[in-house]
């Protein structure tokens, strides 16, 4: 529209060139129309990067209209030579600078908006790209979390660390339960001996297969996410992949899945889907509008220039017509030379890129990803046709089709190792590393399935520059430790290192809660740490149960809260053990079930549980399952009676004394009981030593009789 207005203005001026007054009036009229269009568009057009701004096509039309209007106006007050030699070129340069400023203004505003610290000032994106804004917001939140965790929070802890609660009966504080739920990767990781060992191995070893062992809830998955996903311990050059082991295991299918995940991590999401990203309709529409506006402006200038230079164009056309053959020959020679030069440049460029393209891991990964997702077919055909004058025709055709066979398992292994070797070489040159984590192997059906999985998986271990982290069960740690007595297992032969994730110590448990913004008095922290067995997941759950009980019953009394906590825990444990023993068919199972039922009915008091322990049945020789269940229940009741003696009995007189004794003894007694709780399931007999040590050294009580 603006280009048409400018062209109409210039044509009108040319038609009334002999009458300057009429030309001036027409130019002013065109200027008024352009300004009216500008005011109309100013009210209707709102761009995201500016409060208001006209499209460049309208601005160009206004500038051209002003330029055309100024020529007849200035012709009445200045000489023709001054107008042509100075004023009109100056006006043209000023108009071009003005258009350049208008064109650059949105980009300057967008750059300033992108540099804004407030996300509300960031430029809006079309719906098709809304996920990019969400990604930027999430990156900003992660950055703020890391700054708060590693920069601000240590300063606050050093000044606002909760002082020791010296009151006789410490009160349980109000806690925001949302801080205890969910996975908070960036601000809840506590450094342990296991994480330090893994970080050392990944940094010092060229290649390593590391098993991560520990009980469920000990933090194996959190440790895997720490080193197998991008975060504070990684760089942009690292290739980090974390996959979950399947519960129903098929070696070929899992290798294809792992192979595809590695390819996707290199090629990106678009290549992972096996197709090129489709065109953005919004961007295509905007590009069309910009091209249309530019063509309109070019057409306007062409019409204006053609009209002004019409005599010269006619003379040039006549000259060209007189030497048309020579010009065509010269044009053909020019095009031929240009094509040859272009071909030479492309060939040289391709030769320079050929060595790099062979070693381009991204291209190789994209090819492998297509072969993993699709079965490729190649068809070649050849046809010949002979026509005779009388209308006879003879034809012959052949077709050859090649279909790629499905890769066998050894071929998959060979190609996967080749790709990993190529990736590791590229990453090493850039200072990066390749870390592949396989989580939840400990959740396979049985130990034999886990060993078969490792036997099939270890064929891809040992590639220089590649590190594998595999989460395994505690049985793997036991089997790995038994290789010193010549008992070889799949766990021993598959791993270079086996790192044990131990239960949290008292200080580590305190730090975990503080990282989530939860501060507990020492007495509550001791009780929760012992009942959780030092497992991070159970620690958070225990604290949440205490906070929930405080809110529901509106009480902050420690003996009451701890008594309810132990009572709920005992109900869950004894009920599960009773069902397990009742399902056994051994001769001792009925007596064991009756004794566990009597323990469930006993009051939740230390004296009552100690009396139940004195009436425990004798373990029968040869009945492993029933004997193990009895041993676990006895150890649990002994630990529970000791905790009741410490935190829930004689609240009016003995509690402050016991808490002072426990505080003066340091963290060792609490860590001993925490380790004892963690051993209840696998080593119940080892619990009694810690229980009796605590009762004798801290509480000053008689030790409980150990089972015979």
FIKEDREN-935684 format. One line per 3 residues: number of its first residue (from 1); their letters; for each residue y, z, x of C-alpha. Coordinates in Angstrom, 1 decimal. Example, Ala and Ser with C-alpha at 12.3 -4.5 7.8 and 13.67 -1.06 7.14 Angstrom:
BEGIN
1> as> -4.5 7.8 12.3; -1.1 7.1 13.7 $
//
This chain:
BEGIN
1> xxx> 0.0 0.0 0.0; 2.4 1.0 2.8; 1.6 -2.1 4.8 $
4> xxx> 2.2 -4.3 1.8; 5.6 -2.7 1.2; 6.5 -3.3 4.8 $
7> xxx> 5.5 -6.9 4.7; 7.4 -7.4 1.4; 10.5 -5.9 2.9 $
10> xxx> 10.4 -8.2 5.9; 9.7 -11.3 3.8; 12.6 -10.4 1.5 $
13> xxx> 14.9 -10.0 4.5; 13.9 -13.4 5.9; 14.6 -15.0 2.5 $
16> xxx> 18.2 -13.6 2.4; 19.0 -14.0 6.1; 22.1 -16.0 5.3 $
19> xxx> 23.5 -13.3 3.1; 23.7 -10.0 5.1; 25.0 -7.9 2.1 $
22> xxx> 22.0 -8.9 0.0; 19.7 -8.3 3.0; 21.2 -4.8 3.4 $
25> xxx> 20.7 -4.0 -0.2; 17.1 -5.2 -0.2; 16.3 -3.2 2.9 $
28> xxx> 17.8 -0.1 1.4; 15.8 -0.6 -1.8; 12.6 -1.0 0.2 $
31> xxx> 13.4 2.2 2.1; 14.0 4.1 -1.1; 10.6 2.9 -2.4 $
34> xxx> 8.9 4.0 0.8; 10.5 7.4 0.7; 9.5 7.8 -3.0 $
37> xxx> 5.9 7.0 -2.0; 6.2 9.6 0.9; 7.4 12.3 -1.5 $
40> xxx> 4.7 11.5 -4.0; 2.0 11.6 -1.3; 3.4 14.9 0.1 $
43> xxx> 2.7 16.6 -3.3; -0.7 15.1 -3.8; -2.3 14.8 -0.3 $
46> xxx> -3.5 18.1 1.3; -5.4 17.9 4.5; -7.6 20.7 5.8 $
49> xxx> -6.1 20.8 9.2; -2.5 20.9 7.9; -0.6 22.3 5.0 $
52> xxx> 0.5 18.8 4.1; 0.5 15.5 6.0; 0.5 11.9 5.0 $
55> xxx> -2.2 9.4 6.0; -1.3 7.4 9.1; -1.1 4.2 7.1 $
58> xxx> 1.7 5.5 4.9; 3.6 6.8 7.8; 3.3 3.5 9.6 $
61> xxx> 4.5 1.7 6.5; 7.6 4.0 6.4; 8.3 3.4 10.0 $
64> xxx> 8.1 -0.3 9.6; 10.3 -0.2 6.6; 12.9 1.8 8.4 $
67> xxx> 12.8 -0.5 11.3; 13.3 -3.6 9.1; 16.1 -1.9 7.2 $
70> xxx> 18.0 -0.8 10.4; 18.2 -4.4 11.8; 20.7 -5.8 9.1 $
73> xxx> 22.6 -2.5 8.9; 23.2 -2.4 12.7; 24.0 -6.1 12.8 $
76> xxx> 27.2 -5.4 10.8; 28.5 -2.9 13.4; 27.2 -4.0 16.8 $
79> xxx> 26.9 -7.3 18.6; 23.8 -9.5 18.3; 23.1 -9.2 22.1 $
82> xxx> 23.3 -5.4 22.1; 21.1 -5.3 19.0; 18.4 -7.6 20.5 $
85> xxx> 18.5 -6.2 24.1; 18.8 -2.5 23.5; 18.8 -1.1 20.0 $
88> xxx> 15.8 -2.9 18.5; 13.5 -2.2 21.5; 14.7 1.4 21.5 $
91> xxx> 14.0 1.7 17.8; 10.5 0.2 18.3; 9.7 2.6 21.1 $
94> xxx> 10.9 5.5 19.0; 8.9 4.4 16.1; 5.7 4.1 18.2 $
97> xxx> 6.3 7.5 19.7; 6.7 8.9 16.2; 3.5 7.3 15.0 $
100> xxx> 1.7 8.7 18.2; 3.0 12.1 17.4; 1.8 11.9 13.8 $
103> xxx> -1.6 10.6 14.9; -2.0 13.5 17.5; -0.7 16.2 15.2 $
106> xxx> -3.9 16.8 13.3; -6.0 17.0 16.5; -3.5 19.5 18.0 $
109> xxx> -3.7 21.6 14.8; -7.5 21.4 14.8; -7.7 22.5 18.5 $
112> xxx> -5.4 25.5 17.8; -7.5 26.3 14.7; -10.7 26.2 16.7 $
115> xxx> -9.2 28.5 19.3; -8.2 31.0 16.7; -9.9 34.4 16.9 $
118> xxx> -9.9 34.8 13.2; -12.7 32.8 11.5; -10.5 32.4 8.4 $
121> xxx> -8.2 30.2 10.4; -11.0 27.8 11.5; -11.0 24.3 10.0 $
124> xxx> -13.1 23.8 7.0; -16.1 21.5 7.3; -17.7 19.2 4.7 $
127> xxx> -20.8 20.5 2.8; -23.1 18.3 5.0; -21.9 20.3 8.0 $
130> xxx> -21.6 23.7 6.5; -24.5 25.0 8.6; -22.5 24.4 11.8 $
133> xxx> -19.8 26.8 10.6; -22.5 29.4 9.7; -24.0 28.9 13.2 $
136> xxx> -20.5 29.5 14.8; -20.0 32.6 12.6; -23.4 34.0 13.6 $
139> xxx> -22.7 33.3 17.3; -19.4 35.2 17.0; -21.2 38.1 15.3 $
142> xxx> -23.8 38.2 18.1; -21.1 38.1 20.7; -19.3 41.0 19.1 $
145> xxx> -22.5 42.9 18.8; -23.3 42.5 22.5; -19.7 43.4 23.5 $
148> xxx> -20.0 46.5 21.3; -23.4 47.5 22.6; -22.9 46.8 26.3 $
151> xxx> -19.2 47.4 26.6; -17.8 49.7 24.0; -20.7 51.9 22.9 $
154> xxx> -21.5 53.3 26.4; -17.9 54.5 26.7; -18.1 56.1 23.2 $
157> xxx> -21.5 57.8 24.0; -20.0 59.3 27.2; -17.3 61.0 25.1 $
160> xxx> -18.7 61.5 21.6; -22.4 62.3 22.4; -23.5 64.9 19.9 $
163> xxx> -23.4 68.3 21.5; -26.5 70.5 21.4; -26.9 72.1 18.0 $
166> xxx> -26.9 75.8 18.8; -27.0 77.0 15.2; -29.9 79.1 14.1 $
169> xxx> -31.1 76.5 11.6; -29.8 73.0 12.4; -28.7 70.9 9.4 $
172> xxx> -29.9 67.3 9.0; -26.8 65.0 9.0; -26.1 62.3 6.5 $
175> xxx> -27.5 58.9 7.7; -26.8 55.4 6.6; -30.3 54.1 5.8 $
178> xxx> -29.4 50.5 6.4; -29.2 51.3 10.1; -32.9 52.1 10.2 $
181> xxx> -34.2 49.0 8.5; -34.4 45.4 9.6; -34.8 43.8 13.0 $
184> xxx> -31.7 44.2 15.2; -32.6 42.2 18.3; -29.2 42.3 20.0 $
187> xxx> -28.4 46.0 19.7; -31.6 48.0 19.5; -33.6 47.1 22.6 $
190> xxx> -34.5 50.0 24.9; -35.4 49.3 28.5; -38.8 50.6 29.3 $
193> xxx> -41.2 50.4 32.3; -43.0 47.5 30.5; -39.8 45.5 30.0 $
196> xxx> -38.7 46.1 33.6; -42.2 44.9 34.9; -42.0 41.7 32.8 $
199> xxx> -38.5 41.0 34.0; -39.6 41.5 37.6; -42.6 39.2 37.2 $
202> xxx> -40.6 36.4 35.5; -38.0 36.6 38.2; -40.2 36.8 41.3 $
205> xxx> -43.3 34.8 40.5; -43.4 31.0 40.4; -45.9 31.0 37.6 $
208> xxx> -47.6 33.8 35.8; -49.8 34.6 32.8; -48.9 38.0 31.6 $
211> xxx> -50.7 40.0 28.9; -48.6 42.5 26.9; -50.8 45.3 25.6 $
214> xxx> -50.2 48.3 23.4; -50.8 49.8 20.0; -49.4 48.2 16.9 $
217> xxx> -45.8 49.3 16.4; -45.2 50.0 20.1; -42.7 47.2 20.4 $
220> xxx> -44.8 44.3 21.8; -43.2 41.7 19.5; -39.7 43.0 20.3 $
223> xxx> -40.5 42.7 24.0; -41.8 39.2 23.5; -38.6 38.2 21.6 $
226> xxx> -36.5 39.7 24.4; -37.9 37.3 27.0; -39.1 34.3 24.8 $
229> xxx> -35.9 33.7 22.8; -32.4 33.1 24.0; -30.4 36.3 24.5 $
232> xxx> -28.8 38.5 27.3; -31.7 37.9 29.7; -31.7 34.0 29.5 $
235> xxx> -29.6 31.1 30.6; -28.8 27.8 29.0; -31.2 26.1 31.4 $
238> xxx> -34.2 28.1 30.3; -36.8 26.7 27.9; -38.0 29.6 25.8 $
241> xxx> -40.7 29.3 23.1; -42.3 31.9 20.9; -45.2 31.1 18.6 $
244> xxx> -47.6 33.3 16.7; -51.4 33.1 17.2; -53.3 32.0 14.1 $
247> xxx> -55.4 34.4 12.3; -58.1 31.7 11.7; -58.4 30.1 15.1 $
250> xxx> -59.1 26.4 15.9; -58.4 25.5 19.5; -57.4 21.9 19.0 $
253> xxx> -55.1 22.6 16.1; -53.3 25.5 17.9; -52.9 23.4 21.0 $
256> xxx> -51.3 20.6 19.0; -49.0 23.1 17.3; -48.0 24.6 20.7 $
259> xxx> -47.6 21.1 22.1; -45.4 20.0 19.2; -43.3 23.2 19.5 $
262> xxx> -42.6 22.5 23.2; -41.6 18.9 22.3; -39.3 20.0 19.5 $
265> xxx> -37.6 22.5 21.8; -36.7 19.7 24.2; -35.9 16.9 21.8 $
268> xxx> -34.1 18.8 19.0; -34.6 19.0 15.3; -33.9 15.3 14.5 $
271> xxx> -36.5 14.1 16.9; -38.9 16.8 15.7; -38.9 15.2 12.3 $
274> xxx> -39.9 11.9 13.8; -36.8 10.0 12.7; -33.2 9.4 13.6 $
277> xxx> -30.6 11.5 11.8; -29.3 9.6 8.9; -25.6 8.6 8.5 $
280> xxx> -23.2 11.2 7.1; -21.8 9.7 3.9; -18.6 11.6 4.2 $
283> xxx> -18.0 10.5 7.7; -18.9 6.9 6.8; -16.4 7.0 3.9 $
286> xxx> -13.7 8.4 6.1; -14.4 5.8 8.8; -14.1 3.0 6.2 $
289> xxx> -10.8 4.4 5.0; -9.4 4.5 8.6; -10.6 1.0 9.3 $
292> xxx> -9.1 -0.3 6.0; -5.7 1.4 6.8; -5.7 0.0 10.3 $
295> xxx> -6.6 -3.5 9.1; -3.8 -3.3 6.6; -1.3 -2.4 9.3 $
298> xxx> -2.5 -5.1 11.6; -2.3 -7.7 8.7; 1.3 -6.6 8.0 $
301> xxx> 2.4 -7.0 11.6; 0.6 -10.3 11.8; 2.4 -11.6 8.7 $
304> xxx> 5.7 -10.4 10.0; 5.1 -11.8 13.5; 3.8 -15.1 12.2 $
307> xxx> 6.8 -15.5 9.9; 9.3 -14.7 12.7; 7.5 -17.0 15.2 $
310> xxx> 6.6 -19.7 12.8; 8.3 -22.6 14.7; 6.8 -21.5 18.0 $
313> xxx> 3.3 -21.3 16.4; 3.7 -24.8 15.0; 4.6 -26.1 18.5 $
316> xxx> 1.6 -24.3 20.1; -0.7 -25.7 17.5; 0.4 -29.2 18.2 $
319> xxx> -0.1 -28.7 21.9; -3.6 -27.3 21.4; -4.5 -30.2 19.2 $
322> xxx> -3.5 -32.7 21.9; -5.8 -31.1 24.4; -8.5 -29.7 22.1 $
325> xxx> -11.5 -31.1 24.1; -10.3 -29.6 27.3; -9.6 -26.2 25.7 $
328> xxx> -13.1 -26.2 24.1; -14.8 -26.9 27.4; -12.7 -24.2 29.2 $
331> xxx> -13.6 -21.7 26.4; -17.3 -22.6 26.7; -17.3 -22.1 30.5 $
334> xxx> -15.4 -18.8 30.0; -17.9 -17.5 27.5; -20.9 -18.6 29.7 $
337> xxx> -19.4 -16.8 32.7; -18.7 -13.7 30.7; -22.3 -13.7 29.4 $
340> xxx> -23.7 -14.0 32.9; -21.5 -11.2 34.2; -22.4 -9.0 31.3 $
343> xxx> -26.1 -9.7 31.8; -25.8 -8.8 35.5; -24.0 -5.6 34.8 $
346> xxx> -26.6 -4.5 32.2; -29.5 -5.4 34.6; -27.9 -3.4 37.4 $
349> xxx> -27.3 -0.4 35.1; -30.9 -0.6 33.9; -32.2 -0.6 37.4 $
352> xxx> -30.1 2.4 38.3; -31.4 4.3 35.3; -35.0 3.2 35.7 $
355> xxx> -36.1 5.9 38.2; -34.5 8.7 36.0; -36.0 7.4 32.8 $
358> xxx> -39.5 7.7 34.2; -38.9 11.4 34.8; -36.9 12.0 31.7 $
361> xxx> -38.7 14.9 30.0; -36.9 14.5 26.8; -38.0 10.9 26.4 $
364> xxx> -41.6 11.8 27.3; -41.5 14.7 24.8; -40.2 12.4 22.1 $
367> xxx> -43.0 10.0 22.7; -45.7 12.7 22.7; -44.2 14.1 19.5 $
370> xxx> -44.6 10.8 17.8; -48.2 10.4 19.0; -49.0 14.0 17.7 $
373> xxx> -47.5 13.3 14.3; -48.5 9.7 13.7; -51.4 7.4 14.5 $
376> xxx> -49.8 4.4 16.2; -50.9 0.8 15.4; -49.9 -2.4 17.3 $
379> xxx> -50.4 -5.8 15.7; -50.0 -9.1 17.6; -50.2 -12.5 15.9 $
382> xxx> -50.1 -16.2 16.9; -49.6 -19.1 14.6; -49.6 -22.9 15.3 $
385> xxx> -48.5 -25.7 12.8; -48.8 -29.4 13.3; -47.2 -31.8 10.8 $
388> xxx> -48.1 -35.6 10.6; -45.9 -38.4 9.1; -48.2 -38.9 6.1 $
391> xxx> -47.7 -35.3 5.0; -50.8 -34.0 6.7; -50.5 -30.5 8.3 $
394> xxx> -52.9 -28.7 10.6; -52.4 -24.9 11.2; -54.2 -22.2 13.2 $
397> xxx> -53.5 -18.5 13.5; -55.0 -15.4 15.2; -54.1 -11.7 14.8 $
400> xxx> -55.1 -8.8 17.0; -54.5 -5.2 15.9; -54.7 -2.2 18.3 $
403> xxx> -54.9 1.3 16.7; -54.6 4.3 19.0; -57.5 6.7 18.8 $
406> xxx> -57.0 10.4 18.1; -56.6 12.3 21.3; -59.6 14.5 22.3 $
409> xxx> -59.1 18.1 23.3; -59.3 17.3 27.1; -56.8 14.6 26.7 $
412> xxx> -54.4 16.9 24.8; -54.8 19.5 27.6; -54.1 16.9 30.3 $
415> xxx> -50.9 15.5 28.6; -49.7 19.0 27.7; -50.0 20.1 31.4 $
418> xxx> -48.3 16.9 32.5; -45.4 17.6 30.2; -45.1 21.2 31.2 $
421> xxx> -45.1 20.3 34.9; -42.4 17.7 34.3; -40.2 20.2 32.3 $
424> xxx> -40.7 23.0 34.9; -39.7 20.7 37.7; -36.5 19.7 35.9 $
427> xxx> -35.7 23.3 35.0; -36.3 24.6 38.5; -33.8 22.1 39.9 $
430> xxx> -31.2 23.4 37.4; -32.0 27.0 38.1; -33.9 27.6 34.8 $
433> xxx> -37.5 28.5 33.9; -40.1 27.9 31.2; -41.4 30.9 29.3 $
436> xxx> -43.9 30.5 26.4; -44.8 33.5 24.4; -47.8 33.8 22.1 $
439> xxx> -47.5 36.8 19.8; -49.9 38.5 17.4; -53.1 37.7 19.3 $
442> xxx> -54.0 41.4 18.8; -54.3 40.6 15.0; -57.2 38.2 15.3 $
445> xxx> -60.3 39.2 13.4; -62.3 40.8 16.3; -62.4 41.0 20.1 $
448> xxx> -64.8 38.1 20.4; -62.3 35.8 18.6; -59.6 36.9 20.9 $
451> xxx> -61.7 36.2 24.0; -62.6 32.7 22.7; -58.9 32.1 22.1 $
454> xxx> -58.0 33.1 25.7; -60.9 31.1 27.2; -59.6 28.0 25.4 $
457> xxx> -55.9 28.7 26.1; -56.1 29.6 29.8; -56.7 25.9 30.7 $
460> xxx> -52.9 25.4 30.5; -52.1 28.5 32.6; -51.2 28.2 36.3 $
463> xxx> -48.5 25.5 36.1; -45.8 26.1 38.7; -42.5 27.1 37.0 $
466> xxx> -44.2 28.0 33.7; -44.7 31.6 32.5; -46.9 32.7 29.6 $
469> xxx> -46.6 36.0 27.8; -49.5 36.8 25.4; -49.6 39.9 23.2 $
472> xxx> -53.0 41.4 23.2; -54.7 44.6 21.9; -55.4 47.8 23.7 $
475> xxx> -59.0 46.7 24.2; -57.7 44.0 26.6; -56.0 46.7 28.7 $
478> xxx> -59.3 48.7 28.8; -61.3 45.6 29.7; -58.7 44.6 32.4 $
481> xxx> -59.0 48.0 34.0; -62.8 47.9 34.1; -62.9 44.8 36.4 $
484> xxx> -62.8 47.2 39.4; -66.5 48.1 38.5; -67.5 44.4 38.4 $
487> xxx> -67.3 44.1 34.6; -65.6 40.7 34.2; -64.1 39.7 30.8 $
490> xxx> -61.9 36.9 29.5; -58.9 39.2 29.7; -59.5 39.9 33.4 $
493> xxx> -59.9 36.2 34.3; -57.0 34.9 32.2; -54.1 37.1 33.2 $
496> xxx> -52.3 37.6 36.5; -50.7 40.8 35.1; -51.4 43.0 32.2 $
499> xxx> -48.4 45.1 31.2; -49.0 48.2 29.0; -46.3 49.0 26.4 $
502> xxx> -46.4 52.8 26.4; -45.0 55.1 23.6; -41.3 55.9 24.0 $
505> xxx> -40.3 59.0 25.9; -38.0 61.5 24.3; -34.9 60.1 26.0 $
508> xxx> -35.9 56.5 25.1; -36.3 57.6 21.4; -32.9 59.2 21.5 $
511> xxx> -31.4 56.0 22.9; -33.1 53.8 20.3; -31.6 55.9 17.5 $
514> xxx> -28.1 55.9 19.2; -28.2 52.2 19.5; -28.5 52.0 15.8 $
517> xxx> -25.7 54.5 15.2; -28.0 57.4 14.3; -27.4 60.8 16.0 $
520> xxx> -29.9 63.6 15.3; -29.9 67.3 16.3; -32.5 68.0 19.0 $
523> xxx> -34.9 69.8 16.7; -35.1 67.0 14.2; -35.5 64.5 17.0 $
526> xxx> -38.4 66.5 18.5; -40.2 66.6 15.1; -39.7 62.9 14.4 $
529> xxx> -40.7 61.9 17.9; -44.0 63.9 17.8; -45.0 62.8 14.3 $
532> xxx> -44.3 59.1 15.2; -46.4 59.2 18.4; -43.5 57.6 20.3 $
535> xxx> -44.0 54.3 18.4; -40.5 52.7 17.7; -41.5 51.4 14.2 $
538> xxx> -43.0 54.8 13.2; -40.0 56.7 14.6; -37.5 54.7 12.5 $
541> xxx> -39.8 55.2 9.4; -40.1 58.9 10.0; -36.3 59.4 10.3 $
544> xxx> -35.8 57.3 7.2; -38.3 59.5 5.3; -36.3 62.6 6.3 $
547> xxx> -33.0 61.0 5.3; -34.5 59.9 2.0; -35.9 63.4 1.3 $
550> xxx> -32.5 64.9 2.1; -30.7 62.6 -0.3; -33.2 63.0 -3.1 $
553> xxx> -33.5 66.8 -3.0; -30.0 67.5 -1.8; -31.1 69.8 1.0 $
556> xxx> -30.4 70.1 4.7; -32.7 73.0 5.5; -34.9 72.1 8.5 $
559> xxx> -38.1 74.1 7.6; -38.1 72.6 4.1; -37.5 69.0 5.2 $
562> xxx> -40.1 69.2 8.0; -42.6 70.9 5.7; -42.3 68.0 3.2 $
565> xxx> -42.5 65.4 6.0; -45.8 66.9 7.4; -47.2 67.4 3.9 $
568> xxx> -46.6 63.7 3.0; -48.1 62.6 6.3; -51.2 64.8 5.9 $
571> xxx> -51.7 63.4 2.4; -51.8 59.9 3.7; -54.0 60.6 6.7 $
574> xxx> -56.5 62.8 5.0; -56.9 60.5 2.0; -57.6 57.5 4.2 $
577> xxx> -60.1 59.5 6.3; -61.8 60.8 3.1; -62.3 57.2 1.8 $
580> xxx> -63.6 56.1 5.1; -66.2 58.9 5.5; -67.3 58.5 1.8 $
583> xxx> -68.3 54.9 2.5; -70.6 55.9 5.3; -74.4 56.1 4.8 $
586> xxx> -75.2 58.5 7.6; -76.8 61.9 6.8; -73.8 63.8 8.0 $
589> xxx> -71.3 61.8 5.9; -71.5 64.0 2.7; -70.8 67.2 4.6 $
592> xxx> -68.0 65.6 6.5; -66.5 64.2 3.2; -66.6 67.7 1.6 $
595> xxx> -64.9 69.3 4.6; -62.1 66.7 4.7; -61.7 67.2 0.9 $
598> xxx> -61.3 71.0 1.5; -58.7 70.3 4.1; -56.8 68.1 1.7 $
601> xxx> -56.7 70.9 -0.9; -55.6 73.5 1.6; -52.0 74.6 1.5 $
604> xxx> -49.7 73.0 4.0; -49.4 76.1 6.2; -50.4 76.8 9.8 $
607> xxx> -52.7 79.7 8.9; -54.5 77.7 6.2; -55.1 74.7 8.5 $
610> xxx> -56.3 76.9 11.3; -58.8 78.5 8.9; -60.0 75.1 7.9 $
613> xxx> -60.6 74.2 11.5; -62.8 77.3 12.0; -65.1 76.0 9.2 $
616> xxx> -65.5 72.5 10.5; -69.1 71.2 10.5; -70.9 70.6 13.7 $
619> xxx> -71.1 67.0 14.8; -74.6 65.5 14.6; -76.0 63.7 17.6 $
622> xxx> -76.4 59.9 17.1; -74.0 59.6 14.1; -71.0 58.0 15.8 $
625> xxx> -68.8 57.0 12.9; -69.1 60.3 11.1; -68.6 62.3 14.3 $
628> xxx> -65.5 60.2 15.3; -63.9 60.8 11.8; -64.5 64.5 12.1 $
631> xxx> -63.1 64.6 15.6; -60.0 62.7 14.4; -59.4 65.0 11.4 $
634> xxx> -59.9 68.2 13.6; -57.4 66.9 16.2; -54.9 66.0 13.5 $
637> xxx> -55.1 69.4 11.8; -54.7 71.2 15.1; -51.6 69.1 15.9 $
640> xxx> -50.2 69.7 12.4; -50.8 73.4 12.5; -49.0 73.6 15.9 $
643> xxx> -46.0 71.6 14.4; -45.9 73.9 11.4; -45.8 76.9 13.7 $
646> xxx> -42.9 75.4 15.6; -40.6 73.9 12.9; -41.6 75.3 9.4 $
649> xxx> -43.0 78.9 9.7; -40.9 82.0 9.5; -37.6 80.2 9.1 $
652> xxx> -35.5 83.4 8.8; -36.5 84.9 12.2; -38.8 83.0 14.5 $
655> xxx> -37.4 79.4 14.2; -34.3 79.9 16.5; -36.4 81.6 19.1 $
658> xxx> -39.0 78.8 19.2; -36.3 76.1 19.3; -34.6 77.9 22.2 $
661> xxx> -37.9 78.1 24.0; -38.6 74.4 23.4; -35.1 73.5 24.6 $
664> xxx> -35.4 75.5 27.8; -38.8 73.9 28.6; -37.3 70.5 28.8 $
667> xxx> -38.7 67.2 27.5; -42.2 67.6 29.0; -43.8 69.6 26.1 $
670> xxx> -42.5 67.2 23.5; -43.7 64.2 25.5; -47.1 65.8 25.8 $
673> xxx> -47.4 66.3 22.0; -46.1 62.7 21.5; -48.8 61.3 23.7 $
676> xxx> -51.4 63.5 21.9; -50.4 62.0 18.5; -50.6 58.5 20.0 $
679> xxx> -54.2 59.2 21.1; -55.4 60.5 17.8; -57.1 57.3 16.7 $
682> xxx> -58.7 56.2 20.0; -59.2 59.4 22.0; -59.2 62.4 19.6 $
685> xxx> -61.0 64.7 22.1; -58.1 64.3 24.6; -55.6 65.8 22.1 $
688> xxx> -56.8 69.4 22.4; -55.6 69.9 26.0; -52.0 69.0 25.1 $
691> xxx> -52.1 71.1 21.9; -53.4 74.3 23.7; -51.0 73.8 26.6 $
694> xxx> -48.1 73.7 24.2; -49.3 76.7 22.2; -49.8 78.8 25.3 $
697> xxx> -46.8 77.8 27.4; -44.1 77.2 24.8; -45.1 79.2 21.7 $
700> xxx> -46.9 82.0 23.4; -49.9 81.7 21.0; -53.6 81.8 21.4 $
703> xxx> -55.1 78.4 22.0; -57.2 76.9 19.3; -61.0 76.7 19.9 $
706> xxx> -61.9 73.3 21.1; -64.8 71.5 19.2; -68.2 71.7 20.8 $
//
